[in-house]
Amino acid sequence: MSLKLPLDAAGAADFHFQDALGQELPCSCGRVHRTQLEAFIISAKVADRLPDLLRRWGCRHPYLVMDRNTERVQGADVRAALRAAGFPAQDFIFPDPELVPDESALKRLEAATRRAEAIDFWIAVGSGTLNDLVRYVAHRRSQPYLVVATAPSMDGYASGASPLIIDRMKQTFPAQSPRAILADPEVLAAAPERLLAAGVGDVLGKYSALADWELGRIVTGESYCPFLVARVARSRDSVLALRRAIFRRELAAVTELFYALVEVGIAMDYQGSSRPASGAEHHLAHFWEMQQLLDGCHAPPHGIQVAYGALLTAELWRALPAICPTTEGALTHAGDRPSWEQGIRRIYGPAAPPVLALADTDPVHNPALRRDRLAAIRANWPQIYALREQVPLRAELEAAYRDVGLPLDAASIRVSPGRERDGLLWARDLRSRYTIFRLYEDLGLSTILGER
């Protein structure tokens, strides 16, 4: 098709990312969007397509990274296809039953690659954690990589960032965007039900994320792209409509879920950050995951925790008053740095140092910028209040969740009532990003969160 440039929200419905791979796209937002993704292949026996891709790119020494599960469902076929085509196809297989993207996993992967022969291309066979680890290592070595997906479980396949747990804190690091994404629809549809739920939950969390992004535009003037908002919303709405068919494992519906997840990742790549996909609901999920790991527990899949976080943020949006609350005293309430630091140390424990370090550069803690935000909030309150209509009622989300087994309460994601409340009060400090949590803080309304 012929792309209409510059990109704008009005033309978003006719845009197909497969037609824009490898191109630079001027956009009405003022940016030029680009992604490193050059190939997107979803077909049966997709492993057989790899050798031609690698030859096209002059690759001679690919290195496969997988775990025991992904080796069984797809990795063995990838290895066999490469070796049959004359590639050495060295590999590393994580033995972990529940792989965590932390320093330990990175050290093991990097140690294995030091023992390997020359590597000129990386191939991740798996979904979220494996993808995050491989693209981060590929980025550090300035080498290309691709992913052979095994589950429609997360929206980061096309992203150029890796969320990793470093110093016990979930942090997002620059990473290598994939040169190609490949998947077999039969493999995707056979993924465990909890991974299908995670993919659906991650996409439905975009109600909250997109409202937060526009809130940030209004209050702080941050970079914002109506075209990307329209594309992500379109993907979200498609998954919502197909949710029952996805859980019947209908190939067309599962394929559409995977398209939506990849497109959200491309939106992040286009924007150069996770802003099109991640807001307060993701901060909650990251907070709970960190706390569960500190407790020595394995966290449920990320998208499932995101889905529950979106229920809580939906309530916060709907609780906004029609008239802007008085902001007198809000500066003093939110600006008590000693009390805040004490709370961070209490809540985050051994993970507190990087959270405190982030605050030193976070503009949210700058009193002058806080005054500017309060002025913007007062001047634009009707526009801010109208954003609540973009977020469904909690009851409406719960009705959709029941169809696919997504969590309706904190216990379903192994979060206690106290830990749920801690997330509402303290998860905002994991990221330098304006969200509904920061709005409550600026208005001196954070105590409401602790009363839930």
C-alpha positions, 0 to 999 in steps of 0.5 A, spaced: 500 500 500 501 507 499 503 510 506 500 517 507 505 521 510 506 525 515 502 520 519 496 522 523 491 520 527 485 520 522 489 515 517 491 510 523 485 506 521 489 504 514 496 503 517 499 496 517 506 496 520 508 490 515 508 495 510 512 500 513 518 496 516 525 499 515 522 506 513 523 512 516 516 515 517 514 523 518 509 524 523 504 530 525 507 529 532 513 532 529 517 526 530 520 521 525 518 514 527 523 508 525 524 501 527 529 496 526 524 491 525 525 489 517 521 482 517 515 480 521 513 472 519 508 468 522 507 462 518 507 454 519 514 451 520 517 458 521 523 455 523 525 454 515 524 461 514 530 463 518 536 460 514 534 465 508 534 471 513 540 470 516 544 469 509 540 476 507 544 479 512 551 476 512 550 472 518 555 466 519 555 465 527 548 465 530 547 464 537 541 461 540 538 462 547 532 459 550 530 455 556 528 448 557 520 449 555 522 453 549 527 448 546 521 443 546 516 447 543 520 451 538 528 451 539 529 444 537 526 446 530 530 452 530 536 449 531 535 443 526 533 448 521 539 452 522 544 446 522 541 443 516 542 449 512 550 449 514 550 454 520 553 452 526 547 454 531 551 454 538 546 455 543 545 456 551 539 453 554 537 456 561 535 450 566 531 455 570 523 452 571 522 460 572 527 464 569 528 471 572 531 477 568 536 479 573 544 480 574 544 472 575 541 470 569 545 476 565 552 473 568 550 466 566 548 468 559 555 472 558 559 467 561 556 462 556 558 466 550 565 468 552 566 460 551 563 460 544 566 461 538 565 468 534 558 470 534 555 475 529 547 474 530 543 473 536 536 469 536 532 468 542 527 463 542 521 464 547 517 470 550 518 475 555 524 474 559 528 471 554 527 476 549 529 481 554 535 478 556 538 477 549 536 484 546 540 487 552 546 483 551 546 484 544 545 491 545 551 491 549 555 488 544 552 492 538 550 486 534 543 484 531 538 479 534 531 476 532 526 473 536 522 466 534 516 467 539 513 462 543 507 465 546 502 471 545 504 473 552 507 480 552 507 487 548 515 487 548 517 483 542 518 489 538 521 494 543 528 497 544 528 496 551 529 491 556 525 491 563 530 488 568 531 487 575 538 490 577 540 491 584 533 488 586 529 494 582 525 493 576 528 498 571 528 499 564 534 499 560 536 501 552 536 495 548 537 492 541 530 492 537 529 485 533 531 485 526 526 480 525 520 477 529 518 470 527 512 465 530 508 459 528 501 460 529 500 453 532 505 454 537 502 461 539 495 457 540 498 452 544 501 456 549 499 455 556 493 459 558 496 463 563 500 466 558 494 467 553 491 471 559 498 475 560 497 477 553 490 479 553 491 483 560 497 486 557 493 489 552 487 491 556 492 495 560 492 500 555 486 503 557 490 506 563 496 507 560 494 511 554 490 516 559 496 517 563 500 519 557 495 524 555 495 526 562 502 527 562 502 531 555 497 536 559 500 537 565 508 537 563 508 538 556 511 531 554 512 529 547 505 525 545 503 522 539 496 522 537 497 517 531 501 512 536 495 513 541 490 511 535 494 505 533 495 502 540 487 503 542 485 500 535 489 494 537 487 494 544 479 494 542 481 488 537 483 484 542 477 486 547 472 484 541 476 477 540 478 475 547 473 469 547 475 466 541 483 467 543 481 463 549 478 458 544 485 458 541 482 460 534 488 461 530 485 467 527 484 470 534 490 468 537 494 471 531 490 477 532 493 478 539 500 477 537 499 482 531 496 487 537 502 485 541 507 486 536 504 493 534 504 495 541 512 494 541 513 497 535 509 503 538 514 503 543 520 503 538 517 509 534 516 513 540 523 511 543 520 509 550 515 505 553 510 511 554 505 508 549 504 502 553 506 503 560 502 507 565 500 507 573 498 500 571 505 497 569 508 501 575 503 497 580 505 490 576 513 492 577 512 493 584 508 487 586 513 483 582 519 486 586 516 485 592 514 478 591 521 476 588 524 479 595 519 475 599 523 469 595 516 468 591 515 467 583 511 472 581 505 471 576 506 473 569 507 480 568 501 481 564 496 478 569 499 483 574 498 489 569 491 487 568 489 487 576 493 494 576 488 496 571 482 495 575 485 499 581 487 505 576 480 505 573 477 506 580 482 512 581 480 515 574 473 515 576 474 517 583 476 524 580 472 530 582 468 534 577 471 540 580 479 541 581 480 540 588 484 546 592 491 545 591 493 549 597 498 545 602 499 540 596 506 542 596 507 541 603 504 535 603 508 532 597 514 535 599 516 532 605 523 529 603 525 526 609 518 522 611 518 520 603 525 517 604 523 514 610 517 510 607 522 508 601 527 505 605 521 501 609 517 499 603 523 497 598 528 495 603 534 492 600 531 495 593 531 502 596 538 505 594 536 505 586 529 508 588 532 514 592 537 515 586 532 516 581 529 521 585 535 525 585 534 526 577 526 526 577 523 532 576 517 530 580 521 532 586 523 539 584 518 544 588 519 549 582 516 544 577 511 542 582 508 549 582 508 549 574 504 542 574 499 545 579 498 551 575 497 547 569 492 542 573 488 548 575 488 551 568 486 544 564 482 541 570 476 540 565 480 537 560 483 532 565 477 530 568 474 528 561 480 523 561 476 519 565 471 517 560 477 514 556 478 508 562 472 503 563 469 503 569 472 497 574 465 493 573 466 493 565 473 491 565 471 485 570 466 483 566 471 482 560 476 479 565 471 474 567 471 471 560 478 470 560 480 468 567 484 475 569 484 476 576 478 480 579 482 481 586 489 481 589 489 474 592 489 472 585 495 475 583 498 473 590 498 480 593 496 481 600 491 487 602 497 491 605 501 490 599 496 492 594 495 498 598 503 499 598 503 499 591 498 504 590 502 509 595 509 507 593 509 504 586 509 511 583 516 512 585 519 506 580 519 511 574 520 518 572 513 518 569 507 522 570 501 518 571 494 518 575 498 517 581 502 523 581 496 527 579 493 524 586 500 526 589 500 533 586 493 535 589 495 532 596 490 526 595 495 521 596 492 519 603 485 517 599 490 511 596 491 509 603 484 508 605 482 503 600 
